[in-house]
Amino acid sequence: MIKHIALWRLNLANGQSKEAAAAIINAAMQAQLGKIPGLLESEAGLNFKSSEKAFDVAIYTVFEDRAALDAYHHHPVHHETRAKVDALVAASCFVDYEC
């Protein structure tokens, strides 16, 4: 099993609130479930703490194996998700690990 976790700082240049942006991101993440083989869990959450060091949103996805994670990045549904959320992300970091 592979867990993929990403932390995002939001780009709110278009005047959206953090809550509205996070809702768009979470809906897009949830919409991937059942449409991408090997994707077992997919969610996003808004950080309720504020700090210079804090990121705004965390995404959490779980995959059957490394091959499923690799396929996810090329899947058309994931590209649809990216089309919805990339403009909302100013900076990111991520980690993938096996458990």
For each residue, the residues with C-beta under 8 A, 3 or more apart:
1: 40 62 63 64 65 98 99
2: 62 63 64 65 66 68 69 96 97 98 99
3: 60 61 62 63 96 97 99
4: 59 60 61 62 63 69 94 95 96
5: 58 59 60 61 94 95 96
6: 58 59 92 93 94
7: 55 57 58 92 93 94
8: 25 55 56 57 58 59 88 89 90 91 92
9: 55 56 89 90 91 92
10: 18 21 22 56 57 88 89 90
11: 87 88 89 90
12: 15 16 17 18 21
13:
14: 87
15: 12
16: 12 20 21 88
17: 12 20 21
18: 10 12 21 22 46 56
19: 22 23 46
20: 16 17 23 24
21: 10 12 16 17 18 24 25 56 57 88
22: 10 18 19 25 26 44 45 46 56 57
23: 19 20 26 27
24: 20 21 27 28 84 85 88
25: 8 21 22 28 29 44 57 59 84 85 88
26: 22 23 29 30 43 44 45
27: 23 24 30 31
28: 24 25 31 32 44 80 81 84 85
29: 25 26 32 42 43 44 59 61 81
30: 26 27 33 42 43
31: 27 28 35 77 80 81
32: 28 29 35 36 39 42 77 78 81
33: 30 36 39 41 42
34:
35: 31 32 39 77
36: 32 33 39 71 72 75 77 78
37: 68 71
38: 63 64 65 67 68 69 71 72
39: 32 33 35 36 42 61 62 63 68 72
40: 1 62 63 64
41: 33 60 61 62
42: 29 30 32 33 39 59 60 61 62
43: 26 29 30 59 60 61
44: 22 25 26 28 29 57 58 59 60
45: 22 26 57 58 60
46: 18 19 22 56 57
47: 50 54 55 56 57 58
48:
49: 54
50: 47 54
51: 54
52:
53:
54: 47 49 50 51
55: 7 8 9 47 58 91 93
56: 8 9 10 18 21 22 46 47
57: 7 8 10 21 22 25 44 45 46 47
58: 5 6 7 8 44 45 47 55
59: 4 5 6 8 25 29 42 43 44
60: 3 4 5 41 42 43 44 45
61: 3 4 5 29 39 41 42 43 72
62: 1 2 3 4 39 40 41 42
63: 1 2 3 4 38 39 40 66 68 69 72
64: 1 2 38 40 67 68
65: 1 2 38 68 69
66: 2 63 69 70 98
67: 38 64 70 71
68: 2 37 38 39 63 64 65 71 72
69: 2 4 38 63 65 66 72 73 96
70: 66 67 73 74
71: 36 37 38 67 68 74 75
72: 36 38 39 61 63 68 69 75 78
73: 69 70 78
74: 70 71 78
75: 36 71 72 78 79
76: 79 80
77: 31 32 35 36 80 81
78: 32 36 72 73 74 75 81 82
79: 75 76 82 83
80: 28 31 76 77 83 84
81: 28 29 31 32 77 78 84 85
82: 78 79 85 86
83: 79 80 86
84: 24 25 28 80 81
85: 24 25 28 81 82 88 89
86: 82 83 89
87: 11 14
88: 8 10 11 16 21 24 25 85
89: 8 9 10 11 85 86 92
90: 8 9 10 11
91: 8 9 55
92: 6 7 8 9 89
93: 6 7 55
94: 4 5 6 7
95: 4 5
96: 2 3 4 5 69
97: 2 3
98: 1 2 66
99: 1 2 3
